[in-house]
């Protein structure tokens, strides 16, 4: 499938939140027949105070020393000796022949021949395609400075699009069009077909929105060359080439390094300078290019929504996630009603602490992700071996089986660990195909955030391993459940670190950092969704300028964080200076419209699951393993039912916010008062 949005999967919990806020490319459910390739093969990590992953297009920080003693992944499991091996070309051409034979045998005959055999053949061909694309992506992601490999990857991607468009595109459309009586007869004649019921149901849900075969084929085959994809790719590259100077005589740094320095600094003036340099650097030609790209994406989304007859702006994404519009609407309303007040409470607390510890005169947007430095916290680097031990221990607390799976990923060299030059920044987990995956990419530098990222990505890996029993077409969970194991594992490790705190100061520091993550995952992402809503609604009236997008960005920001204090508003932030252009480097807007709410959904569901674990540990491991093993064969409502959770309830989201984010804020406020930072 065209991997238009593949890069997104590489954003992990460290970037989008840092970047303006937060978000990782663990995407969605995915029958490879109807999902973008990135969703079918990789796992995005949710946003957080830097989303687990930073910019997908940027290489690992040049400031990080290249480590030669940390483990690198072993890709020999793919069966190819090199990305340039003739074995790949032979494999792909054999795949093309199988696809041609598949079309000749089954097209127009699904009602006559065995649907089970057709699906099994389709699955095998799809696995062959994904094997090649995943191998090339993983190889390139640790060699971003290899232009020859980049060209090779692009050429093979184009060939894969041709194979799919010419010989496989028709299949999902024909399954969707099957008469109900014929499908019932297929189930009756071969009960084994029920194994693929989830896959079949998913394709048939798309029926009202499918276009003709000729149109669908044209969209697929042309996607690498025309439409939004080349424009978005050009914009991605322009962003990756950006360099910034903090002073005239200083070194030039890329965006990832600039953001990292801003977030880690205890100097408010330096943070403000970093944001100024970033915002000014994004102005002019960069924001105009971003506006052109986003305007094109919004226009395409608008036209396709009309042609495919979707009800509202988010319906297309919601259907992909197998999540009713009403549930998503309830989530967004819940965040507005309960999340925004909690967000303001948290930033009021953070503002007070920073005023006492860093002498803050004003609480600016550049201070949003500022570290809390109140002593008692060790800055000593954590070794890889220690990090592995911590995650193993954390996982073992709620599932010894998952702990064993984590250890096997480490021992089998499925994790590329070091923050090496020429490597993609951030982190992700690639599920690949059953029997070959999963593989994790990290940029480990020994921080506590790196330990959390390891726990998070390993959760995705464990989820993949457990769900492989469902087969390639059905192992990918719906986006609404894709973060369950990853965020849960991260939460367990966080609580373990919190329990080991040597002082109240360290405990408060860890809590504040965790709340930064949750606010960025929940409130921040919903503000992103609001920005997209404003942009896509306005696009119907014509092309959008950078100035208009600046206005929509600031409008959404004020809706979720309040009008700035300097302007007489109720926001804890005194100033939003130098925040106006920050929309222009959030990749999700260009690659996967209306994707961002999924992070809020996931974080709140997992927060509620964690509370369920604390109060009802008996049998919890079995229930959790059953949920994860189901992969994409259960929707979120059926999967969460055994835990007594009902996200379709009108009160679920407000209750989840109060129990999850609210309790964390309560804990932090209590300790801050004990230490005398607030009254």
C-alpha positions in Angstrom: 0.0 0.0 0.0 1.2 3.5 -0.5 3.0 4.5 2.6 2.0 8.2 2.5 2.1 8.6 6.2 4.8 6.1 7.1 7.1 8.7 8.7 4.5 9.3 11.4 5.0 6.0 13.0 8.4 7.2 13.9 7.3 9.9 16.2 7.3 8.7 19.7 6.4 10.0 23.0 9.1 12.6 23.0 8.4 14.8 20.1 5.0 16.1 19.5 4.7 17.3 22.9 8.0 18.9 22.8 7.4 20.2 19.4 4.6 22.1 20.3 3.3 19.7 22.2 3.4 16.1 21.7 2.7 12.7 20.1 4.6 8.6 18.3 3.5 6.8 15.2 1.5 4.0 16.8 -1.3 4.0 14.5 -4.3 2.2 13.9 -6.1 -1.0 13.2 -5.3 -2.3 9.9 -6.2 -4.7 7.3 -3.5 -4.1 4.9 -6.3 -3.9 2.3 -7.7 -0.6 3.7 -5.0 1.0 5.8 -2.1 3.2 4.9 1.1 1.1 5.0 2.5 2.9 7.9 -0.5 2.0 10.0 -0.3 -1.6 9.1 3.4 -2.1 9.9 4.6 0.4 12.5 3.5 1.6 15.9 3.3 5.2 16.8 4.0 6.1 20.3 1.7 8.6 22.0 2.5 12.1 22.7 3.9 13.3 25.8 6.2 15.8 27.1 8.2 15.1 24.2 6.3 12.6 22.5 8.3 9.4 22.6 9.7 10.3 19.4 10.9 13.5 18.0 10.7 14.6 14.5 10.5 11.7 12.2 12.5 13.4 9.5 15.4 14.4 11.7 18.4 12.4 12.6 19.4 11.6 16.1 20.9 14.5 18.0 24.4 15.3 16.8 25.2 16.1 20.4 24.7 12.5 21.4 28.0 10.6 21.3 27.8 7.7 18.9 27.8 4.5 21.0 29.4 1.5 19.6 28.9 -0.8 22.6 25.1 -0.6 22.8 23.1 -3.3 21.0 22.0 -2.9 17.3 19.2 -4.8 15.8 19.8 -8.0 13.7 17.7 -7.8 10.5 18.9 -11.2 9.2 15.4 -12.6 10.1 14.1 -10.9 7.0 16.1 -13.3 4.9 17.9 -10.6 2.8 21.6 -10.1 2.8 21.5 -6.4 2.0 19.0 -3.7 0.9 20.7 -3.8 -2.5 20.6 -7.5 -2.8 19.1 -9.0 -6.0 17.2 -11.3 -3.7 14.8 -8.4 -3.0 14.1 -7.8 -6.7 13.5 -11.5 -7.3 11.2 -11.6 -4.2 9.2 -8.6 -5.5 8.9 -9.9 -9.0 7.7 -13.3 -7.7 5.2 -11.3 -5.6 4.0 -9.5 -8.7 3.5 -12.8 -10.5 1.5 -14.2 -7.5 -0.6 -11.0 -7.4 -1.3 -11.3 -11.2 -2.3 -14.9 -10.8 -4.5 -14.0 -7.8 -6.4 -11.4 -9.8 -6.8 -13.8 -12.7 -8.2 -16.5 -10.5 -10.5 -14.7 -8.2 -11.7 -11.3 -9.6 -15.4 -11.4 -10.3 -15.6 -15.0 -8.9 -15.6 -14.6 -5.2 -19.2 -15.8 -5.0 -18.3 -19.0 -6.9 -14.9 -19.9 -5.5 -13.8 -20.4 -1.9 -13.6 -17.0 -0.2 -11.5 -18.6 2.5 -8.9 -19.6 0.0 -8.9 -16.2 -1.6 -8.3 -14.4 1.7 -5.5 -16.8 2.6 -3.8 -16.2 -0.8 -4.3 -12.5 -0.3 -2.8 -12.6 3.1 0.3 -14.4 1.9 0.9 -11.9 -1.0 0.4 -9.0 1.5 2.9 -10.5 3.8 5.5 -10.7 1.0 5.0 -7.1 0.2 5.3 -6.0 3.8 8.4 -8.0 4.3 10.2 -6.0 1.6 8.9 -2.6 2.6 9.6 -3.1 6.3 13.1 -4.3 5.7 13.9 -1.3 3.6 12.4 1.1 6.1 14.3 -0.4 9.0 17.5 -0.4 7.0 17.2 3.2 5.9 16.2 4.5 9.4 19.7 3.7 10.7 21.3 5.1 7.6 19.5 8.3 6.8 22.7 9.8 5.2 22.8 7.1 2.6 21.2 8.7 -0.5 21.7 5.6 -2.6 19.6 3.6 -0.2 17.0 6.3 -0.1 16.7 6.1 -3.9 16.5 2.3 -3.8 13.7 2.4 -1.2 11.7 4.9 -3.2 12.0 2.9 -6.4 10.8 -0.3 -4.7 8.0 1.6 -3.0 6.7 2.8 -6.4 6.9 -0.8 -7.7 4.9 -2.0 -4.7 2.2 0.6 -5.4 1.9 -0.6 -9.0 1.6 -4.2 -7.8 -1.2 -3.3 -5.4 -3.0 -1.0 -7.6 -3.0 -3.3 -10.7 -3.6 -6.6 -9.0 -4.8 -6.3 -5.4 -6.9 -3.1 -5.1 -10.0 -4.8 -6.5 -10.1 -7.4 -3.7 -11.2 -5.3 -0.8 -13.9 -3.7 -3.1 -15.3 -7.0 -4.3 -15.4 -8.4 -0.7 -17.3 -5.3 0.3 -19.8 -5.7 -2.6 -20.5 -9.4 -1.9 -24.2 -10.1 -1.5 -25.2 -10.9 2.0 -26.7 -14.2 1.0 -23.6 -15.3 -0.9 -21.4 -14.4 2.1 -23.7 -16.3 4.5 -23.4 -19.3 2.1 -19.6 -19.0 2.2 -19.7 -19.1 6.1 -22.1 -22.1 6.0 -20.0 -24.1 3.5 -16.7 -23.4 5.3 -17.0 -22.6 9.0 -13.2 -21.9 9.1 -14.0 -18.7 7.3 -15.2 -17.2 10.6 -11.5 -16.9 11.5 -11.4 -13.9 9.2 -14.8 -12.4 10.2 -13.2 -9.3 11.6 -11.3 -8.7 8.4 -14.3 -9.2 6.3 -16.5 -7.0 8.5 -14.0 -4.2 8.3 -13.9 -4.3 4.5 -17.7 -4.3 4.4 -18.0 -1.3 6.7 -16.2 0.6 4.0 -18.7 -0.3 1.3 -20.7 3.0 1.4 -17.5 5.0 1.0 -15.7 3.0 -1.7 -15.3 4.5 -5.2 -15.2 2.6 -8.5 -12.3 0.1 -9.1 -10.8 2.4 -11.8 -10.8 5.4 -9.5 -9.4 3.5 -6.5 -6.7 2.0 -8.7 -5.8 5.4 -10.2 -5.5 6.9 -6.7 -3.2 4.1 -5.5 -0.9 3.9 -8.5 -0.5 7.7 -8.9 0.0 8.4 -5.2 3.8 8.2 -5.3 3.9 10.8 -8.1 1.0 13.2 -7.9 -1.5 14.7 -5.5 -0.7 15.6 -1.9 2.0 13.1 -1.4 4.9 14.8 -3.4 4.0 18.2 -1.8 4.0 16.8 1.7 7.2 14.9 1.0 8.8 18.1 -0.2 7.7 19.9 2.9 9.0 17.1 5.1 12.4 17.4 3.5 12.5 21.2 3.9 11.8 20.8 7.6 14.6 18.2 8.0 17.0 20.7 6.4 16.3 23.5 8.8 19.1 24.7 11.0 19.0 27.3 13.8 21.5 29.6 15.5 21.0 30.7 19.1 23.6 33.5 18.7 25.7 34.9 15.9 28.8 33.0 16.8 27.1 29.8 17.9 26.9 26.5 16.1 24.0 25.7 13.9 21.6 23.0 15.3 18.7 21.1 13.8 15.2 21.4 15.2 15.4 18.3 17.4 18.5 19.6 19.2 17.0 23.1 19.6 13.8 21.7 21.1 15.8 19.4 23.4 17.9 22.2 24.7 14.8 24.4 25.3 13.1 21.6 27.2 16.0 20.7 29.4 17.2 24.2 30.3 16.6 25.6 33.8 17.2 29.1 32.4 13.9 30.8 31.5 15.6 33.5 29.4 17.4 30.8 27.4 14.1 28.9 26.9 12.4 32.1 25.7 15.3 32.6 23.3 15.0 29.1 21.9 11.3 29.5 21.2 11.9 32.9 19.6 14.6 31.4 17.3 12.3 28.5 16.4 9.2 30.6 15.7 11.1 33.1 13.6 12.8 30.3 11.7 9.5 28.8 10.9 8.1 32.1 9.6 8.4 33.2 6.0 9.0 30.6 3.3 8.8 27.6 5.7 5.3 28.5 7.0 4.2 29.4 3.5 5.3 26.0 2.3 3.6 24.4 5.3 0.4 26.3 4.5 0.4 25.2 0.9 0.9 21.6 2.0 -1.8 21.7 4.7 -4.2 23.6 2.4 -3.7 20.8 -0.2 -4.2 18.1 2.3 -7.4 19.7 3.8 -8.7 20.2 0.2 -8.1 16.6 -0.7 -9.8 15.5 2.6 -12.7 17.7 1.8 -13.2 16.4 -1.7 -12.8 12.7 -0.7 -15.2 13.1 2.2 -17.8 14.4 -0.2 -17.1 11.8 -2.9 -17.0 9.0 -0.3 -20.1 10.3 1.5 -18.7 10.6 5.0 -21.0 12.4 7.5 -18.5 14.8 9.1 -14.9 15.8 9.2 -13.8 13.0 11.5 -16.0 10.2 10.3 -13.5 8.8 7.9 -10.8 8.5 10.6 -13.3 7.2 13.1 -14.4 4.5 10.7 -10.8 3.5 10.2 -10.5 3.2 14.0 -13.9 1.3 14.2 -15.0 4.0 16.7 -18.5 5.6 16.5 -18.6 9.3 15.9 -20.6 9.7 19.1 -17.8 8.2 21.2 -15.2 10.6 19.8 -17.5 13.5 20.2 -18.0 12.5 23.8 -14.2 12.3 24.3 -13.7 15.8 23.0 -16.5 17.2 25.1 -15.2 15.5 28.2 -11.7 17.0 27.6 -13.2 20.4 27.2 -15.3 20.2 30.4 -13.0 18.3 32.7 -9.6 18.3 31.1 -9.1 22.0 30.5 -9.8 22.9 34.2 -7.3 20.3 35.3 -4.8 21.6 32.8 -5.1 25.1 34.2 -4.7 23.8 37.7 -1.5 21.9 36.7 0.1 24.9 35.0 -0.9 27.2 37.9 1.0 24.7 40.1 4.0 24.6 37.8 4.1 28.3 37.5 4.2 28.7 41.3 7.1 26.2 41.6 9.1 27.8 38.8 8.6 31.2 40.3 10.1 30.0 43.6 12.9 27.8 42.1 13.9 29.7 39.0 12.8 33.3 39.8 10.3 33.4 36.9 8.9 36.8 36.3 6.4 35.6 33.7 5.1 32.2 32.8 5.6 32.0 29.0 4.7 29.4 26.4 8.4 28.5 26.3 8.2 27.4 30.0 5.4 24.9 29.3 7.7 21.8 29.3 10.4 23.4 31.5 12.0 20.9 33.9 11.3 21.1 37.6 14.6 21.4 39.4 14.1 21.3 43.1 17.0 19.1 44.2 17.0 15.5 45.3 17.0 14.2 41.8 19.9 12.3 40.4 21.1 13.3 37.0 23.3 10.2 36.8 23.0 8.3 33.5 21.2 5.0 33.6 23.0 2.1 31.9 21.3 0.0 29.2 21.6 -3.0 31.5 20.0 -1.1 34.4 17.2 0.1 32.1 16.4 -3.4 30.9 16.3 -4.6 34.5 13.9 -1.8 35.5 11.5 -2.5 32.6 11.7 -6.3 33.2 10.8 -5.7 36.9 8.0 -3.3 36.1 6.4 -5.7 33.5 6.8 -8.6 35.9 4.5 -6.8 38.4 1.5 -7.2 36.3 2.4 -10.0 33.8 5.3 -12.4 34.1 4.6 -13.6 30.6 4.9 -10.1 29.2 8.1 -9.7 31.1 9.5 -12.8 29.5 8.6 -11.6 26.0 10.3 -8.3 26.7 13.5 -10.1 27.7 13.3 -12.2 24.6 13.2 -9.1 22.4 16.4 -7.9 24.1 18.2 -11.2 23.8 17.1 -11.7 20.2 18.6 -8.3 19.1 15.2 -6.9 18.1 16.1 -3.4 19.5 18.4 -0.9 17.9 19.5 1.0 21.0 22.1 3.8 20.6 21.6 7.4 19.7 23.9 7.2 16.7 24.6 9.7 14.0 22.7 9.1 10.7 19.8 7.4 12.6 16.2 8.5 12.7 15.3 10.4 15.8 12.8 9.3 18.4 11.5 5.8 18.8 9.1 3.3 17.3 8.1 -0.3 17.2 7.6 -2.1 13.8 5.3 -5.1 13.9 6.4 -6.2 10.4 4.7 -9.6 9.9 4.2 -12.6 12.2 7.3 -14.7 12.5 9.6 -11.9 11.6 8.8 -8.9 13.8 8.7 -7.0 16.0 11.6 -4.5 15.9 12.2 -1.4 18.1 14.2 1.7 17.2 15.4 3.7 20.2 17.8 6.6 20.7 18.9 5.6 24.2 21.0 8.1 26.1 20.5 6.9 29.7 17.8 9.3 30.9 14.7 8.3 32.8 12.7 9.4 29.8 14.6 6.8 27.8 13.6 4.1 30.3 10.0 5.1 29.9 10.4 5.0 26.1 11.9 1.5 26.3 8.9 0.4 28.4 6.5 2.1 26.0 7.9 0.6 22.8 8.3 -2.8 24.4 4.6 -2.7 25.2 3.9 -2.4 21.5 6.3 -5.3 20.8 4.6 -7.5 23.3 1.2 -6.6 22.0 2.4 -7.6 18.5 3.8 -10.9 19.6 0.6 -11.8 21.5 -1.7 -10.8 18.6 0.3 -12.6 15.9 -1.9 -15.6 16.4 -4.6 -13.7 14.6 -2.6 -13.7 11.4 -1.2 -10.8 9.4 -4.5 -9.3 8.3 -6.0 -9.2 11.8 -3.1 -8.8 14.3 -3.1 -5.0 14.2 -5.4 -3.7 17.0 -7.8 -0.8 16.4 -6.1 2.6 17.1 -8.3 3.0 20.1 -6.5 0.0 21.7 -3.1 0.1 20.1 -1.6 2.0 23.0 -2.9 -0.3 25.7 0.2 -2.3 26.4 2.7 0.5 25.7 1.2 3.1 27.9 0.3 0.6 30.6 3.9 -0.6 30.7 5.1 3.0 30.8 2.7 3.7 33.7 4.0 0.7 35.7 7.6 1.7 35.3 6.7 5.3 36.3 5.0 4.1 39.4 8.0 1.9 40.2 10.4 4.8 39.9 8.1 6.9 42.0 8.1 4.2 44.7 11.9 4.2 44.7 12.1 8.0 45.2 14.5 9.0 47.9 12.9 12.3 48.8 9.7 14.3 48.5 11.5 16.6 46.1 12.3 13.7 43.8 8.8 12.4 44.0 7.4 15.8 43.1 9.8 16.1 40.2 8.7 12.7 38.8 5.1 13.5 39.2 5.4 16.9 37.5 7.2 15.3 34.5 4.5 12.6 34.3 1.7 15.2 34.3 3.5 17.1 31.6 3.2 13.9 29.5 -0.5 13.3 30.2 -1.5 16.9 29.6 0.4 16.9 26.4 -1.2 13.6 25.4 -4.7 14.5 26.3 -5.4 18.3 26.4 -2.7 19.3 23.9 -3.8 16.7 21.3 -7.4 17.7 21.6 -6.3 21.3 20.9 -4.5 20.0 17.8 -7.8 18.4 16.8 -9.6 21.7 17.3 -7.0 23.4 15.1 -7.6 20.9 12.4 -11.4 21.4 12.7 -11.0 25.1 12.2 -8.6 24.6 9.2 -10.7 22.0 7.4 -13.9 23.9 7.9 -12.3 27.1 6.5 -10.8 25.2 3.5 -14.2 24.8 1.9 -14.1 28.5 1.2 -10.8 28.5 -0.6 -7.0 28.0 -0.2 -5.6 29.0 3.2 -2.7 31.4 3.8 0.0 31.1 6.5 -1.5 34.1 8.3 -4.9 32.5 8.5 -3.4 29.3 9.8 -1.5 31.3 12.4 -4.9 32.8 13.5 -6.6 29.4 13.8 -3.6 28.0 15.7 -3.7 30.8 18.3 -7.5 30.5 18.5 -7.3 26.8 19.4 -4.5 27.5 21.8 -6.6 30.1 23.7 -9.6 27.8 23.7 -7.7 25.1 25.5 -5.3 27.0 27.7 -7.2 30.3 28.3 -6.6 33.8 27.2 -3.1 34.9 28.3 -2.7 36.7 31.6 -1.1 39.8 30.1 -4.2 40.3 28.0 -6.5 40.1 31.1 -7.3 36.4 30.6 -7.6 33.5 33.0 -4.7 31.4 31.6 -1.8 30.5 33.9 0.4 31.6 31.0 1.2 35.3 31.1 2.3 35.3 27.4 1.9 33.2 24.2 4.7 35.2 22.6 6.5 33.3 19.8 3.9 30.5 19.5 2.1 31.7 16.3 3.9 29.6 13.7 4.4 26.4 15.7 1.5 24.6 13.8 3.8 24.4 10.8 6.0 21.6 12.0 3.4 19.2 13.4 3.5 16.3 10.9 0.3 14.6 11.7 -1.7 17.5 10.2 -0.2 16.7 6.8 0.1 12.9 7.0 -3.0 11.7 9.0 -5.8 14.3 9.4 -7.8 14.0 12.6 -5.5 11.3 13.9 -4.4 13.1 17.1 -7.5 12.5 19.3 -6.4 8.9 19.5 -3.7 9.8 21.9 -6.1 11.3 24.3 -8.4 8.3 23.9 -5.5 5.8 24.6 -4.0 7.7 27.6 -7.4 8.0 29.4 -8.4 4.4 28.7 -5.0 3.1 30.0 -5.2 5.4 33.0 -8.6 3.8 33.8 -7.2 0.3 33.2 -4.3 1.0 35.6 -6.8 2.0 38.3 -8.7 -1.2 37.6 -5.4 -3.1 38.0 -4.8 -1.5 41.4 -8.2 -2.4 42.7 -8.8 -5.7 41.1 -5.4 -7.5 40.6 -6.8 -11.0 40.8 -7.2 -12.3 37.2 -6.0 -9.1 35.7 -3.1 -10.6 33.8 -5.4 -13.1 32.1 -7.9 -10.4 31.1 -5.1 -8.2 29.8 -3.4 -11.0 27.8 -6.8 -11.9 26.3 -7.3 -8.2 25.2 -3.9 -8.0 23.6 -4.1 -11.4 22.0 -7.3 -10.4 20.2 -5.4 -8.0 18.0 -7.9 -6.5 15.6 -10.6 -9.0 16.1 -12.4 -7.0 18.8 -13.5 -3.4 18.9 -12.7 -1.3 21.9 -16.1 -1.8 23.6 -16.0 -5.6 23.5 -12.3 -5.6 24.4 -12.7 -3.4 27.5 -16.0 -5.1 28.7 -14.2 -7.7 30.8 -12.6 -4.9 32.8 -16.0 -3.3 33.6 -15.1 -0.3 31.4 -17.6 1.2 28.9 -16.1 4.1 26.9 -19.4 4.5 25.1 -20.9 5.9 28.4 -21.5 9.6 28.3 -19.7 10.0 31.7 -16.7 7.7 31.0 -14.3 10.4 29.8 -15.0 12.9 32.5 -14.7 10.2 35.1 -11.5 8.9 33.5 -10.0 12.4 33.5 -10.8 12.9 37.2 -9.5 9.5 38.2 -6.3 9.6 36.0 -5.1 13.2 35.4 -7.0 14.6 38.4 -5.4 12.2 40.9 -1.9 12.9 39.6 -2.5 16.7 40.0 -3.9 16.1 43.5 -0.7 14.2 44.4 1.5 16.9 43.0 -0.4 19.7 44.7 -0.3 17.9 48.1 3.5 17.4 48.0 4.1 20.9 46.7 2.2 22.3 49.7 4.2 20.1 52.1 7.4 21.4 50.6 6.2 25.0 50.8 6.2 25.7 47.0 2.5 26.7 47.0 0.1 27.7 49.7 
